[in-house]
């Protein structure tokens, strides 16, 4: 489950038009802070640093890795 702050960031990316669906389970998300960056995300993984560093910062708390980019999939219709 994503935190309220993470969901807020995800909604902003959607509202700003940063989301493009490539295939059924593949999305390209443009960075809101750097127009030259984008990340590919699926229901299982994301290329962003937040996802890659999730376990480093949360110390294996038993939760599945998540990030604001990947949380977009939770709020899309």
N, C-alpha and C positions, 0 to 999 in steps of 0.2 A: 504494500500500500504506500502510495506516495504522500509526502507531507503536503500541507496546504501551500507552503511556499513553492514547492516543486510544481504543483498543479497550476499555480498562478503563473509561473514562468512558461509552462507548456501552453497555457491558454493564450498568452501574449504572442508566442511564436505562431500559433494558428491564426489569431486575429490579424497579425501583421503579414499574413500570406506567405509565410516561410516554409510551408509544407507542400511537397509534390509527391503524389503516389506514383511509383515507378512500376510496381507489380502488386499482386494481391497482398503480399506481406513484406514489401520493400518500399520504404519512403526515403526521400531526400529532404533533409531539413537544413535550410540556410541559417547560418549564424546571425543572431540579432545584433551582435557587437562587431562582427567583421564580415562585410559583404563578400569577401574573397574566400570565405570558408563555408563548407557545408559538410553534413554528416549523413551517412547512410544508416538507417535503423530498421530493424525487424522486431518481431515480438520477442526474440531471444537476445539480441545484442545491439550495441550502438558503438560507433567509432569515436565518440567524444571522450575527452579526458575524465569527465565526471563519472561516466560508466566504468571506464578502465580502472579508475582509482577508487571505486566504491568500497571494495573489500579492504583496501589499504587504510582508509579512513574510518570504516565502520567495524573493523576487527572481527569479521565473521560473526555478526550478531544473529545469524540464522535467517536473515532476510535475503531474498533474491536481489541481485544488483539492479539498480535503477538510476535514472537521471532525468532531468527536465525534458531532454530531447526524447527519450524513450517513453516518458509519461504522456506524450502527445497521443500515442496509440490508445491510451486509456480514455481519452476524451473525444476522439474522433467519432462521428456518427457511424 
